[in-house]
Amino acid sequence: MNEDNLWLPSLITNNPQEGFELAIKLSQMGIKASNSNNELFKNTELNYYPNVIRASNLSQLIALSFHTIALANNYWK
């Protein structure tokens, strides 16, 4: 793997705000990666979920990503 093309060199951030921003980016990239070339996913009932359910699922994904980043940063202690 070419390290020059890595968009995520580390989970380490300077503070919780940067950690949260990284969690959002991780979530966005995960969704993008899972949707990019997966025709089966595009045709599932997930495309018909109401926006409220999608927002809830995205919030959970961001929270899980933020938890992972917080652990990697030793909760910024």
mmJSON file of the N, C-alpha and C atoms, coordinates in Angstrom:
{"data_MODEL":{"atom_site":{
"group_PDB":["ATOM","ATOM","ATOM","ATOM","ATOM","ATOM","ATOM","ATOM","ATOM","ATOM","ATOM","ATOM","ATOM","ATOM","ATOM","ATOM","ATOM","ATOM","ATOM","ATOM","ATOM","ATOM","ATOM","ATOM","ATOM","ATOM","ATOM","ATOM","ATOM","ATOM","ATOM","ATOM","ATOM","ATOM","ATOM","ATOM","ATOM","ATOM","ATOM","ATOM","ATOM","ATOM","ATOM","ATOM","ATOM","ATOM","ATOM","ATOM","ATOM","ATOM","ATOM","ATOM","ATOM","ATOM","ATOM","ATOM","ATOM","ATOM","ATOM","ATOM","ATOM","ATOM","ATOM","ATOM","ATOM","ATOM","ATOM","ATOM","ATOM","ATOM","ATOM","ATOM","ATOM","ATOM","ATOM","ATOM","ATOM","ATOM","ATOM","ATOM","ATOM","ATOM","ATOM","ATOM","ATOM","ATOM","ATOM","ATOM","ATOM","ATOM","ATOM","ATOM","ATOM","ATOM","ATOM","ATOM","ATOM","ATOM","ATOM","ATOM","ATOM","ATOM","ATOM","ATOM","ATOM","ATOM","ATOM","ATOM","ATOM","ATOM","ATOM","ATOM","ATOM","ATOM","ATOM","ATOM","ATOM","ATOM","ATOM","ATOM","ATOM","ATOM","ATOM","ATOM","ATOM","ATOM","ATOM","ATOM","ATOM","ATOM","ATOM","ATOM","ATOM","ATOM","ATOM","ATOM","ATOM","ATOM","ATOM","ATOM","ATOM","ATOM","ATOM","ATOM","ATOM","ATOM","ATOM","ATOM","ATOM","ATOM","ATOM","ATOM","ATOM","ATOM","ATOM","ATOM","ATOM","ATOM","ATOM","ATOM","ATOM","ATOM","ATOM","ATOM","ATOM","ATOM","ATOM","ATOM","ATOM","ATOM","ATOM","ATOM","ATOM","ATOM","ATOM","ATOM","ATOM","ATOM","ATOM","ATOM","ATOM","ATOM","ATOM","ATOM","ATOM","ATOM","ATOM","ATOM","ATOM","ATOM","ATOM","ATOM","ATOM","ATOM","ATOM","ATOM","ATOM","ATOM","ATOM","ATOM","ATOM","ATOM","ATOM","ATOM","ATOM","ATOM","ATOM","ATOM","ATOM","ATOM","ATOM","ATOM","ATOM","ATOM","ATOM","ATOM","ATOM","ATOM","ATOM","ATOM","ATOM","ATOM","ATOM","ATOM","ATOM","ATOM","ATOM","ATOM","ATOM","ATOM","ATOM"],
"id":[1,2,3,4,5,6,7,8,9,10,11,12,13,14,15,16,17,18,19,20,21,22,23,24,25,26,27,28,29,30,31,32,33,34,35,36,37,38,39,40,41,42,43,44,45,46,47,48,49,50,51,52,53,54,55,56,57,58,59,60,61,62,63,64,65,66,67,68,69,70,71,72,73,74,75,76,77,78,79,80,81,82,83,84,85,86,87,88,89,90,91,92,93,94,95,96,97,98,99,100,101,102,103,104,105,106,107,108,109,110,111,112,113,114,115,116,117,118,119,120,121,122,123,124,125,126,127,128,129,130,131,132,133,134,135,136,137,138,139,140,141,142,143,144,145,146,147,148,149,150,151,152,153,154,155,156,157,158,159,160,161,162,163,164,165,166,167,168,169,170,171,172,173,174,175,176,177,178,179,180,181,182,183,184,185,186,187,188,189,190,191,192,193,194,195,196,197,198,199,200,201,202,203,204,205,206,207,208,209,210,211,212,213,214,215,216,217,218,219,220,221,222,223,224,225,226,227,228,229,230,231],
"type_symbol":["N","C","C","N","C","C","N","C","C","N","C","C","N","C","C","N","C","C","N","C","C","N","C","C","N","C","C","N","C","C","N","C","C","N","C","C","N","C","C","N","C","C","N","C","C","N","C","C","N","C","C","N","C","C","N","C","C","N","C","C","N","C","C","N","C","C","N","C","C","N","C","C","N","C","C","N","C","C","N","C","C","N","C","C","N","C","C","N","C","C","N","C","C","N","C","C","N","C","C","N","C","C","N","C","C","N","C","C","N","C","C","N","C","C","N","C","C","N","C","C","N","C","C","N","C","C","N","C","C","N","C","C","N","C","C","N","C","C","N","C","C","N","C","C","N","C","C","N","C","C","N","C","C","N","C","C","N","C","C","N","C","C","N","C","C","N","C","C","N","C","C","N","C","C","N","C","C","N","C","C","N","C","C","N","C","C","N","C","C","N","C","C","N","C","C","N","C","C","N","C","C","N","C","C","N","C","C","N","C","C","N","C","C","N","C","C","N","C","C","N","C","C","N","C","C","N","C","C","N","C","C"],
"label_atom_id":["N","CA","C","N","CA","C","N","CA","C","N","CA","C","N","CA","C","N","CA","C","N","CA","C","N","CA","C","N","CA","C","N","CA","C","N","CA","C","N","CA","C","N","CA","C","N","CA","C","N","CA","C","N","CA","C","N","CA","C","N","CA","C","N","CA","C","N","CA","C","N","CA","C","N","CA","C","N","CA","C","N","CA","C","N","CA","C","N","CA","C","N","CA","C","N","CA","C","N","CA","C","N","CA","C","N","CA","C","N","CA","C","N","CA","C","N","CA","C","N","CA","C","N","CA","C","N","CA","C","N","CA","C","N","CA","C","N","CA","C","N","CA","C","N","CA","C","N","CA","C","N","CA","C","N","CA","C","N","CA","C","N","CA","C","N","CA","C","N","CA","C","N","CA","C","N","CA","C","N","CA","C","N","CA","C","N","CA","C","N","CA","C","N","CA","C","N","CA","C","N","CA","C","N","CA","C","N","CA","C","N","CA","C","N","CA","C","N","CA","C","N","CA","C","N","CA","C","N","CA","C","N","CA","C","N","CA","C","N","CA","C","N","CA","C","N","CA","C","N","CA","C","N","CA","C","N","CA","C","N","CA","C","N","CA","C","N","CA","C"],
"label_alt_id":[null,null,null,null,null,null,null,null,null,null,null,null,null,null,null,null,null,null,null,null,null,null,null,null,null,null,null,null,null,null,null,null,null,null,null,null,null,null,null,null,null,null,null,null,null,null,null,null,null,null,null,null,null,null,null,null,null,null,null,null,null,null,null,null,null,null,null,null,null,null,null,null,null,null,null,null,null,null,null,null,null,null,null,null,null,null,null,null,null,null,null,null,null,null,null,null,null,null,null,null,null,null,null,null,null,null,null,null,null,null,null,null,null,null,null,null,null,null,null,null,null,null,null,null,null,null,null,null,null,null,null,null,null,null,null,null,null,null,null,null,null,null,null,null,null,null,null,null,null,null,null,null,null,null,null,null,null,null,null,null,null,null,null,null,null,null,null,null,null,null,null,null,null,null,null,null,null,null,null,null,null,null,null,null,null,null,null,null,null,null,null,null,null,null,null,null,null,null,null,null,null,null,null,null,null,null,null,null,null,null,null,null,null,null,null,null,null,null,null,null,null,null,null,null,null,null,null,null,null,null,null],
"label_comp_id":["MET","MET","MET","ASN","ASN","ASN","GLU","GLU","GLU","ASP","ASP","ASP","ASN","ASN","ASN","LEU","LEU","LEU","TRP","TRP","TRP","LEU","LEU","LEU","PRO","PRO","PRO","SER","SER","SER","LEU","LEU","LEU","ILE","ILE","ILE","THR","THR","THR","ASN","ASN","ASN","ASN","ASN","ASN","PRO","PRO","PRO","GLN","GLN","GLN","GLU","GLU","GLU","GLY","GLY","GLY","PHE","PHE","PHE","GLU","GLU","GLU","LEU","LEU","LEU","ALA","ALA","ALA","ILE","ILE","ILE","LYS","LYS","LYS","LEU","LEU","LEU","SER","SER","SER","GLN","GLN","GLN","MET","MET","MET","GLY","GLY","GLY","ILE","ILE","ILE","LYS","LYS","LYS","ALA","ALA","ALA","SER","SER","SER","ASN","ASN","ASN","SER","SER","SER","ASN","ASN","ASN","ASN","ASN","ASN","GLU","GLU","GLU","LEU","LEU","LEU","PHE","PHE","PHE","LYS","LYS","LYS","ASN","ASN","ASN","THR","THR","THR","GLU","GLU","GLU","LEU","LEU","LEU","ASN","ASN","ASN","TYR","TYR","TYR","TYR","TYR","TYR","PRO","PRO","PRO","ASN","ASN","ASN","VAL","VAL","VAL","ILE","ILE","ILE","ARG","ARG","ARG","ALA","ALA","ALA","SER","SER","SER","ASN","ASN","ASN","LEU","LEU","LEU","SER","SER","SER","GLN","GLN","GLN","LEU","LEU","LEU","ILE","ILE","ILE","ALA","ALA","ALA","LEU","LEU","LEU","SER","SER","SER","PHE","PHE","PHE","HIS","HIS","HIS","THR","THR","THR","ILE","ILE","ILE","ALA","ALA","ALA","LEU","LEU","LEU","ALA","ALA","ALA","ASN","ASN","ASN","ASN","ASN","ASN","TYR","TYR","TYR","TRP","TRP","TRP","LYS","LYS","LYS"],
"label_asym_id":["A","A","A","A","A","A","A","A","A","A","A","A","A","A","A","A","A","A","A","A","A","A","A","A","A","A","A","A","A","A","A","A","A","A","A","A","A","A","A","A","A","A","A","A","A","A","A","A","A","A","A","A","A","A","A","A","A","A","A","A","A","A","A","A","A","A","A","A","A","A","A","A","A","A","A","A","A","A","A","A","A","A","A","A","A","A","A","A","A","A","A","A","A","A","A","A","A","A","A","A","A","A","A","A","A","A","A","A","A","A","A","A","A","A","A","A","A","A","A","A","A","A","A","A","A","A","A","A","A","A","A","A","A","A","A","A","A","A","A","A","A","A","A","A","A","A","A","A","A","A","A","A","A","A","A","A","A","A","A","A","A","A","A","A","A","A","A","A","A","A","A","A","A","A","A","A","A","A","A","A","A","A","A","A","A","A","A","A","A","A","A","A","A","A","A","A","A","A","A","A","A","A","A","A","A","A","A","A","A","A","A","A","A","A","A","A","A","A","A","A","A","A","A","A","A","A","A","A","A","A","A"],
"label_entity_id":["1","1","1","1","1","1","1","1","1","1","1","1","1","1","1","1","1","1","1","1","1","1","1","1","1","1","1","1","1","1","1","1","1","1","1","1","1","1","1","1","1","1","1","1","1","1","1","1","1","1","1","1","1","1","1","1","1","1","1","1","1","1","1","1","1","1","1","1","1","1","1","1","1","1","1","1","1","1","1","1","1","1","1","1","1","1","1","1","1","1","1","1","1","1","1","1","1","1","1","1","1","1","1","1","1","1","1","1","1","1","1","1","1","1","1","1","1","1","1","1","1","1","1","1","1","1","1","1","1","1","1","1","1","1","1","1","1","1","1","1","1","1","1","1","1","1","1","1","1","1","1","1","1","1","1","1","1","1","1","1","1","1","1","1","1","1","1","1","1","1","1","1","1","1","1","1","1","1","1","1","1","1","1","1","1","1","1","1","1","1","1","1","1","1","1","1","1","1","1","1","1","1","1","1","1","1","1","1","1","1","1","1","1","1","1","1","1","1","1","1","1","1","1","1","1","1","1","1","1","1","1"],
"label_seq_id":[1,1,1,2,2,2,3,3,3,4,4,4,5,5,5,6,6,6,7,7,7,8,8,8,9,9,9,10,10,10,11,11,11,12,12,12,13,13,13,14,14,14,15,15,15,16,16,16,17,17,17,18,18,18,19,19,19,20,20,20,21,21,21,22,22,22,23,23,23,24,24,24,25,25,25,26,26,26,27,27,27,28,28,28,29,29,29,30,30,30,31,31,31,32,32,32,33,33,33,34,34,34,35,35,35,36,36,36,37,37,37,38,38,38,39,39,39,40,40,40,41,41,41,42,42,42,43,43,43,44,44,44,45,45,45,46,46,46,47,47,47,48,48,48,49,49,49,50,50,50,51,51,51,52,52,52,53,53,53,54,54,54,55,55,55,56,56,56,57,57,57,58,58,58,59,59,59,60,60,60,61,61,61,62,62,62,63,63,63,64,64,64,65,65,65,66,66,66,67,67,67,68,68,68,69,69,69,70,70,70,71,71,71,72,72,72,73,73,73,74,74,74,75,75,75,76,76,76,77,77,77],
"pdbx_PDB_ins_code":[null,null,null,null,null,null,null,null,null,null,null,null,null,null,null,null,null,null,null,null,null,null,null,null,null,null,null,null,null,null,null,null,null,null,null,null,null,null,null,null,null,null,null,null,null,null,null,null,null,null,null,null,null,null,null,null,null,null,null,null,null,null,null,null,null,null,null,null,null,null,null,null,null,null,null,null,null,null,null,null,null,null,null,null,null,null,null,null,null,null,null,null,null,null,null,null,null,null,null,null,null,null,null,null,null,null,null,null,null,null,null,null,null,null,null,null,null,null,null,null,null,null,null,null,null,null,null,null,null,null,null,null,null,null,null,null,null,null,null,null,null,null,null,null,null,null,null,null,null,null,null,null,null,null,null,null,null,null,null,null,null,null,null,null,null,null,null,null,null,null,null,null,null,null,null,null,null,null,null,null,null,null,null,null,null,null,null,null,null,null,null,null,null,null,null,null,null,null,null,null,null,null,null,null,null,null,null,null,null,null,null,null,null,null,null,null,null,null,null,null,null,null,null,null,null,null,null,null,null,null,null],
"Cartn_x":[0.849,0.0,0.889,0.584,1.343,0.926,1.844,1.508,1.208,1.66,1.376,-0.104,-0.819,-2.235,-3.154,-2.591,-3.405,-4.063,-5.362,-6.071,-6.139,-5.811,-5.882,-4.533,-3.592,-2.284,-2.268,-3.243,-3.251,-4.623,-4.925,-6.119,-5.797,-4.54,-4.12,-4.497,-5.169,-5.561,-5.106,-5.102,-4.636,-5.66,-6.926,-7.968,-9.273,-10.264,-11.541,-12.25,-12.143,-12.794,-12.236,-10.91,-10.304,-10.698,-10.822,-11.246,-12.653,-13.531,-14.909,-14.956,-14.175,-14.119,-13.576,-12.606,-12.078,-13.125,-13.904,-14.964,-15.983,-16.327,-17.255,-16.634,-15.361,-14.668,-14.611,-14.3,-14.274,-15.626,-16.673,-18.028,-18.363,-18.031,-18.298,-17.528,-16.277,-15.45,-15.944,-16.413,-16.955,-18.201,-19.071,-20.288,-19.926,-19.0,-18.57,-17.967,-17.122,-16.472,-17.471,-18.473,-19.438,-20.436,-20.581,-21.54,-20.914,-19.609,-18.995,-19.217,-19.009,-19.128,-20.033,-20.945,-21.77,-23.204,-23.49,-24.831,-25.888,-25.546,-26.503,-26.936,-25.971,-26.293,-27.195,-26.911,-27.688,-29.143,-29.419,-30.773,-31.523,-30.976,-31.648,-32.661,-33.423,-34.431,-33.814,-32.49,-31.849,-32.041,-32.186,-32.389,-33.765,-34.644,-36.01,-36.274,-35.262,-35.447,-35.809,-36.673,-36.941,-35.668,-35.592,-34.408,-34.085,-35.096,-34.871,-34.051,-34.369,-33.63,-32.21,-32.039,-30.686,-29.873,-30.474,-29.773,-29.385,-30.274,-29.982,-28.831,-28.86,-27.785,-26.457,-26.467,-25.25,-24.72,-25.606,-25.195,-24.514,-25.043,-24.434,-23.062,-22.928,-21.656,-20.609,-21.004,-20.082,-19.676,-20.629,-20.322,-19.339,-19.536,-18.615,-17.227,-17.166,-15.878,-15.203,-15.968,-15.391,-14.874,-15.588,-15.135,-13.795,-13.667,-12.416,-11.275,-11.523,-10.492,-10.139,-11.119,-10.857,-9.965,-10.245,-9.39,-7.961,-7.821,-6.489,-5.721,-6.44,-5.829,-5.805,-6.084,-6.112,-7.014,-8.129,-9.108,-8.493,-7.462,-6.772,-6.262,-5.825,-5.256,-3.84],
"Cartn_y":[-1.185,0.0,1.242,2.175,3.407,4.372,4.685,5.534,6.97,7.416,8.781,8.978,7.885,7.976,7.76,7.606,7.367,8.664,8.626,9.8,9.784,8.645,8.513,8.016,8.92,8.492,8.088,8.574,8.299,8.623,7.978,8.333,9.359,9.708,10.654,12.078,12.778,14.174,15.005,16.311,17.199,17.431,17.256,17.554,16.866,16.857,16.214,16.804,18.111,18.722,18.119,18.016,17.391,15.917,15.283,13.884,13.706,14.614,14.553,14.794,15.75,16.021,14.799,14.133,12.919,11.807,11.722,10.71,10.914,12.156,12.45,12.02,12.358,11.985,10.466,9.754,8.285,7.728,8.275,7.815,8.065,9.252,9.588,8.663,8.408,7.555,6.11,5.671,4.316,4.146,5.135,5.091,5.141,6.016,6.138,4.83,4.215,2.966,1.834,1.784,0.693,0.889,2.095,2.383,2.496,2.679,3.059,2.074,0.803,-0.172,-1.328,-1.116,-2.214,-2.045,-2.578,-2.456,-3.111,-4.211,-4.891,-3.969,-3.265,-2.347,-1.221,-0.716,0.395,0.011,-1.26,-1.696,-2.284,-2.189,-2.74,-1.761,-2.245,-1.392,-0.26,-0.283,0.817,2.141,2.093,3.323,3.927,3.186,3.665,4.062,3.958,4.342,5.818,6.148,7.581,8.291,9.58,10.355,10.287,10.156,10.094,8.858,7.735,6.504,6.623,7.184,7.38,8.28,9.358,10.282,9.587,8.765,8.023,7.053,6.338,5.392,6.107,7.246,8.012,8.527,8.972,9.439,8.325,7.12,5.977,5.672,5.746,5.492,6.52,7.785,8.834,8.627,8.279,8.045,6.893,5.826,4.685,5.088,5.852,6.327,7.232,8.121,9.03,8.245,7.231,6.392,5.739,5.224,4.599,5.607,6.816,7.858,8.295,8.421,8.789,7.747,6.481,5.427,5.541,5.772,5.897,7.075,8.082,9.278,9.274,8.108,7.98,9.049,9.294,10.291,11.663,11.991,13.282,13.648,12.633,12.898,13.378],
"Cartn_z":[0.0,0.0,0.0,-0.857,-0.965,0.134,1.035,2.182,1.793,0.606,0.157,-0.132,-0.407,-0.744,0.454,1.63,2.814,3.277,3.456,3.952,5.476,6.091,7.545,8.077,8.264,8.736,10.217,10.993,12.431,13.026,14.144,14.914,15.996,16.138,17.174,16.753,17.649,17.424,18.608,18.447,19.508,20.606,20.291,21.281,20.874,21.768,21.454,20.233,20.011,18.841,17.555,17.453,16.279,16.193,17.345,17.373,16.827,17.191,16.698,15.19,14.728,13.29,12.537,13.111,12.497,12.523,13.587,13.662,12.54,12.263,11.171,9.843,9.654,8.416,8.267,9.356,9.314,8.909,9.467,9.154,7.69,7.209,5.808,4.871,5.183,4.325,4.36,5.511,5.608,4.759,4.806,3.994,2.514,2.165,0.772,0.27,1.077,0.672,0.507,1.368,1.29,0.161,-0.328,-1.395,-2.777,-2.859,-4.125,-5.258,-5.019,-6.104,-5.737,-4.845,-4.375,-4.867,-6.029,-6.604,-5.718,-5.073,-4.211,-3.081,-2.463,-1.374,-1.869,-3.064,-3.607,-3.835,-4.026,-4.343,-3.149,-1.964,-0.791,-0.232,0.724,1.349,2.151,2.397,3.123,2.399,1.08,0.324,0.564,1.21,1.427,2.883,3.717,5.116,5.193,6.121,6.338,6.8,6.554,6.916,8.401,9.238,10.685,11.039,10.433,10.721,10.197,9.021,8.48,9.399,9.876,10.768,12.061,12.586,13.804,13.582,12.481,12.176,11.991,11.324,11.129,12.459,13.329,14.654,15.434,15.343,16.02,15.442,14.134,13.487,13.905,13.957,14.389,15.847,16.692,18.111,18.284,17.547,17.623,17.135,16.056,15.547,16.566,17.19,18.187,19.388,19.791,20.908,20.569,19.363,18.926,18.952,18.464,18.435,19.85,20.715,22.113,22.783,22.547,23.101,22.58,21.288,20.694,21.271,21.727,22.301,23.825,24.41,25.86,26.484,25.797,26.23,26.476,25.717,25.745,27.136,27.874,29.21,29.109],
"occupancy":[1.0,1.0,1.0,1.0,1.0,1.0,1.0,1.0,1.0,1.0,1.0,1.0,1.0,1.0,1.0,1.0,1.0,1.0,1.0,1.0,1.0,1.0,1.0,1.0,1.0,1.0,1.0,1.0,1.0,1.0,1.0,1.0,1.0,1.0,1.0,1.0,1.0,1.0,1.0,1.0,1.0,1.0,1.0,1.0,1.0,1.0,1.0,1.0,1.0,1.0,1.0,1.0,1.0,1.0,1.0,1.0,1.0,1.0,1.0,1.0,1.0,1.0,1.0,1.0,1.0,1.0,1.0,1.0,1.0,1.0,1.0,1.0,1.0,1.0,1.0,1.0,1.0,1.0,1.0,1.0,1.0,1.0,1.0,1.0,1.0,1.0,1.0,1.0,1.0,1.0,1.0,1.0,1.0,1.0,1.0,1.0,1.0,1.0,1.0,1.0,1.0,1.0,1.0,1.0,1.0,1.0,1.0,1.0,1.0,1.0,1.0,1.0,1.0,1.0,1.0,1.0,1.0,1.0,1.0,1.0,1.0,1.0,1.0,1.0,1.0,1.0,1.0,1.0,1.0,1.0,1.0,1.0,1.0,1.0,1.0,1.0,1.0,1.0,1.0,1.0,1.0,1.0,1.0,1.0,1.0,1.0,1.0,1.0,1.0,1.0,1.0,1.0,1.0,1.0,1.0,1.0,1.0,1.0,1.0,1.0,1.0,1.0,1.0,1.0,1.0,1.0,1.0,1.0,1.0,1.0,1.0,1.0,1.0,1.0,1.0,1.0,1.0,1.0,1.0,1.0,1.0,1.0,1.0,1.0,1.0,1.0,1.0,1.0,1.0,1.0,1.0,1.0,1.0,1.0,1.0,1.0,1.0,1.0,1.0,1.0,1.0,1.0,1.0,1.0,1.0,1.0,1.0,1.0,1.0,1.0,1.0,1.0,1.0,1.0,1.0,1.0,1.0,1.0,1.0,1.0,1.0,1.0,1.0,1.0,1.0,1.0,1.0,1.0,1.0,1.0,1.0],
"B_iso_or_equiv":[0.0,0.0,0.0,0.0,0.0,0.0,0.0,0.0,0.0,0.0,0.0,0.0,0.0,0.0,0.0,0.0,0.0,0.0,0.0,0.0,0.0,0.0,0.0,0.0,0.0,0.0,0.0,0.0,0.0,0.0,0.0,0.0,0.0,0.0,0.0,0.0,0.0,0.0,0.0,0.0,0.0,0.0,0.0,0.0,0.0,0.0,0.0,0.0,0.0,0.0,0.0,0.0,0.0,0.0,0.0,0.0,0.0,0.0,0.0,0.0,0.0,0.0,0.0,0.0,0.0,0.0,0.0,0.0,0.0,0.0,0.0,0.0,0.0,0.0,0.0,0.0,0.0,0.0,0.0,0.0,0.0,0.0,0.0,0.0,0.0,0.0,0.0,0.0,0.0,0.0,0.0,0.0,0.0,0.0,0.0,0.0,0.0,0.0,0.0,0.0,0.0,0.0,0.0,0.0,0.0,0.0,0.0,0.0,0.0,0.0,0.0,0.0,0.0,0.0,0.0,0.0,0.0,0.0,0.0,0.0,0.0,0.0,0.0,0.0,0.0,0.0,0.0,0.0,0.0,0.0,0.0,0.0,0.0,0.0,0.0,0.0,0.0,0.0,0.0,0.0,0.0,0.0,0.0,0.0,0.0,0.0,0.0,0.0,0.0,0.0,0.0,0.0,0.0,0.0,0.0,0.0,0.0,0.0,0.0,0.0,0.0,0.0,0.0,0.0,0.0,0.0,0.0,0.0,0.0,0.0,0.0,0.0,0.0,0.0,0.0,0.0,0.0,0.0,0.0,0.0,0.0,0.0,0.0,0.0,0.0,0.0,0.0,0.0,0.0,0.0,0.0,0.0,0.0,0.0,0.0,0.0,0.0,0.0,0.0,0.0,0.0,0.0,0.0,0.0,0.0,0.0,0.0,0.0,0.0,0.0,0.0,0.0,0.0,0.0,0.0,0.0,0.0,0.0,0.0,0.0,0.0,0.0,0.0,0.0,0.0,0.0,0.0,0.0,0.0,0.0,0.0],
"pdbx_formal_charge":[null,null,null,null,null,null,null,null,null,null,null,null,null,null,null,null,null,null,null,null,null,null,null,null,null,null,null,null,null,null,null,null,null,null,null,null,null,null,null,null,null,null,null,null,null,null,null,null,null,null,null,null,null,null,null,null,null,null,null,null,null,null,null,null,null,null,null,null,null,null,null,null,null,null,null,null,null,null,null,null,null,null,null,null,null,null,null,null,null,null,null,null,null,null,null,null,null,null,null,null,null,null,null,null,null,null,null,null,null,null,null,null,null,null,null,null,null,null,null,null,null,null,null,null,null,null,null,null,null,null,null,null,null,null,null,null,null,null,null,null,null,null,null,null,null,null,null,null,null,null,null,null,null,null,null,null,null,null,null,null,null,null,null,null,null,null,null,null,null,null,null,null,null,null,null,null,null,null,null,null,null,null,null,null,null,null,null,null,null,null,null,null,null,null,null,null,null,null,null,null,null,null,null,null,null,null,null,null,null,null,null,null,null,null,null,null,null,null,null,null,null,null,null,null,null,null,null,null,null,null,null],
"auth_seq_id":[1,1,1,2,2,2,3,3,3,4,4,4,5,5,5,6,6,6,7,7,7,8,8,8,9,9,9,10,10,10,11,11,11,12,12,12,13,13,13,14,14,14,15,15,15,16,16,16,17,17,17,18,18,18,19,19,19,20,20,20,21,21,21,22,22,22,23,23,23,24,24,24,25,25,25,26,26,26,27,27,27,28,28,28,29,29,29,30,30,30,31,31,31,32,32,32,33,33,33,34,34,34,35,35,35,36,36,36,37,37,37,38,38,38,39,39,39,40,40,40,41,41,41,42,42,42,43,43,43,44,44,44,45,45,45,46,46,46,47,47,47,48,48,48,49,49,49,50,50,50,51,51,51,52,52,52,53,53,53,54,54,54,55,55,55,56,56,56,57,57,57,58,58,58,59,59,59,60,60,60,61,61,61,62,62,62,63,63,63,64,64,64,65,65,65,66,66,66,67,67,67,68,68,68,69,69,69,70,70,70,71,71,71,72,72,72,73,73,73,74,74,74,75,75,75,76,76,76,77,77,77],
"auth_comp_id":["MET","MET","MET","ASN","ASN","ASN","GLU","GLU","GLU","ASP","ASP","ASP","ASN","ASN","ASN","LEU","LEU","LEU","TRP","TRP","TRP","LEU","LEU","LEU","PRO","PRO","PRO","SER","SER","SER","LEU","LEU","LEU","ILE","ILE","ILE","THR","THR","THR","ASN","ASN","ASN","ASN","ASN","ASN","PRO","PRO","PRO","GLN","GLN","GLN","GLU","GLU","GLU","GLY","GLY","GLY","PHE","PHE","PHE","GLU","GLU","GLU","LEU","LEU","LEU","ALA","ALA","ALA","ILE","ILE","ILE","LYS","LYS","LYS","LEU","LEU","LEU","SER","SER","SER","GLN","GLN","GLN","MET","MET","MET","GLY","GLY","GLY","ILE","ILE","ILE","LYS","LYS","LYS","ALA","ALA","ALA","SER","SER","SER","ASN","ASN","ASN","SER","SER","SER","ASN","ASN","ASN","ASN","ASN","ASN","GLU","GLU","GLU","LEU","LEU","LEU","PHE","PHE","PHE","LYS","LYS","LYS","ASN","ASN","ASN","THR","THR","THR","GLU","GLU","GLU","LEU","LEU","LEU","ASN","ASN","ASN","TYR","TYR","TYR","TYR","TYR","TYR","PRO","PRO","PRO","ASN","ASN","ASN","VAL","VAL","VAL","ILE","ILE","ILE","ARG","ARG","ARG","ALA","ALA","ALA","SER","SER","SER","ASN","ASN","ASN","LEU","LEU","LEU","SER","SER","SER","GLN","GLN","GLN","LEU","LEU","LEU","ILE","ILE","ILE","ALA","ALA","ALA","LEU","LEU","LEU","SER","SER","SER","PHE","PHE","PHE","HIS","HIS","HIS","THR","THR","THR","ILE","ILE","ILE","ALA","ALA","ALA","LEU","LEU","LEU","ALA","ALA","ALA","ASN","ASN","ASN","ASN","ASN","ASN","TYR","TYR","TYR","TRP","TRP","TRP","LYS","LYS","LYS"],
"auth_asym_id":["A","A","A","A","A","A","A","A","A","A","A","A","A","A","A","A","A","A","A","A","A","A","A","A","A","A","A","A","A","A","A","A","A","A","A","A","A","A","A","A","A","A","A","A","A","A","A","A","A","A","A","A","A","A","A","A","A","A","A","A","A","A","A","A","A","A","A","A","A","A","A","A","A","A","A","A","A","A","A","A","A","A","A","A","A","A","A","A","A","A","A","A","A","A","A","A","A","A","A","A","A","A","A","A","A","A","A","A","A","A","A","A","A","A","A","A","A","A","A","A","A","A","A","A","A","A","A","A","A","A","A","A","A","A","A","A","A","A","A","A","A","A","A","A","A","A","A","A","A","A","A","A","A","A","A","A","A","A","A","A","A","A","A","A","A","A","A","A","A","A","A","A","A","A","A","A","A","A","A","A","A","A","A","A","A","A","A","A","A","A","A","A","A","A","A","A","A","A","A","A","A","A","A","A","A","A","A","A","A","A","A","A","A","A","A","A","A","A","A","A","A","A","A","A","A","A","A","A","A","A","A"],
"auth_atom_id":["N","CA","C","N","CA","C","N","CA","C","N","CA","C","N","CA","C","N","CA","C","N","CA","C","N","CA","C","N","CA","C","N","CA","C","N","CA","C","N","CA","C","N","CA","C","N","CA","C","N","CA","C","N","CA","C","N","CA","C","N","CA","C","N","CA","C","N","CA","C","N","CA","C","N","CA","C","N","CA","C","N","CA","C","N","CA","C","N","CA","C","N","CA","C","N","CA","C","N","CA","C","N","CA","C","N","CA","C","N","CA","C","N","CA","C","N","CA","C","N","CA","C","N","CA","C","N","CA","C","N","CA","C","N","CA","C","N","CA","C","N","CA","C","N","CA","C","N","CA","C","N","CA","C","N","CA","C","N","CA","C","N","CA","C","N","CA","C","N","CA","C","N","CA","C","N","CA","C","N","CA","C","N","CA","C","N","CA","C","N","CA","C","N","CA","C","N","CA","C","N","CA","C","N","CA","C","N","CA","C","N","CA","C","N","CA","C","N","CA","C","N","CA","C","N","CA","C","N","CA","C","N","CA","C","N","CA","C","N","CA","C","N","CA","C","N","CA","C","N","CA","C","N","CA","C","N","CA","C","N","CA","C","N","CA","C","N","CA","C"],
"pdbx_PDB_model_num":[1,1,1,1,1,1,1,1,1,1,1,1,1,1,1,1,1,1,1,1,1,1,1,1,1,1,1,1,1,1,1,1,1,1,1,1,1,1,1,1,1,1,1,1,1,1,1,1,1,1,1,1,1,1,1,1,1,1,1,1,1,1,1,1,1,1,1,1,1,1,1,1,1,1,1,1,1,1,1,1,1,1,1,1,1,1,1,1,1,1,1,1,1,1,1,1,1,1,1,1,1,1,1,1,1,1,1,1,1,1,1,1,1,1,1,1,1,1,1,1,1,1,1,1,1,1,1,1,1,1,1,1,1,1,1,1,1,1,1,1,1,1,1,1,1,1,1,1,1,1,1,1,1,1,1,1,1,1,1,1,1,1,1,1,1,1,1,1,1,1,1,1,1,1,1,1,1,1,1,1,1,1,1,1,1,1,1,1,1,1,1,1,1,1,1,1,1,1,1,1,1,1,1,1,1,1,1,1,1,1,1,1,1,1,1,1,1,1,1,1,1,1,1,1,1,1,1,1,1,1,1]
}}}
